[in-house]
């Protein structure tokens, strides 16, 4: 995937995770949460399934990215200042 695809994919995954977790972040932070969450979700899936990373732009990858973003937001919420609205 190209850089623009990563940004769009991360923005969508971070936005969906923010909606689920009740976070309201700015655009840049949402993109960062989504991209970092994608890597976290990939690591979790690798540990669970034993398979390598899938860097495609498909529904499975999107769901993994959203789950990873939710995990990231849960960790930040547990250790950081809560920003629920």
Rosetta blueprint (number, residue, H / E / L):
1 X L
2 X L
3 X H
4 X H
5 X H
6 X H
7 X H
8 X H
9 X H
10 X H
11 X H
12 X H
13 X H
14 X H
15 X H
16 X H
17 X H
18 X H
19 X H
20 X H
21 X H
22 X L
23 X E
24 X L
25 X L
26 X L
27 X H
28 X H
29 X H
30 X H
31 X H
32 X H
33 X H
34 X H
35 X H
36 X H
37 X H
38 X H
39 X H
40 X H
41 X H
42 X H
43 X H
44 X H
45 X H
46 X H
47 X H
48 X H
49 X H
50 X L
51 X L
52 X L
53 X L
54 X L
55 X L
56 X L
57 X L
58 X L
59 X H
60 X H
61 X H
62 X H
63 X H
64 X H
65 X H
66 X H
67 X H
68 X H
69 X H
70 X H
71 X H
72 X H
73 X H
74 X H
75 X H
76 X H
77 X H
78 X H
79 X H
80 X L
81 X L
82 X L
83 X L
84 X E
85 X L
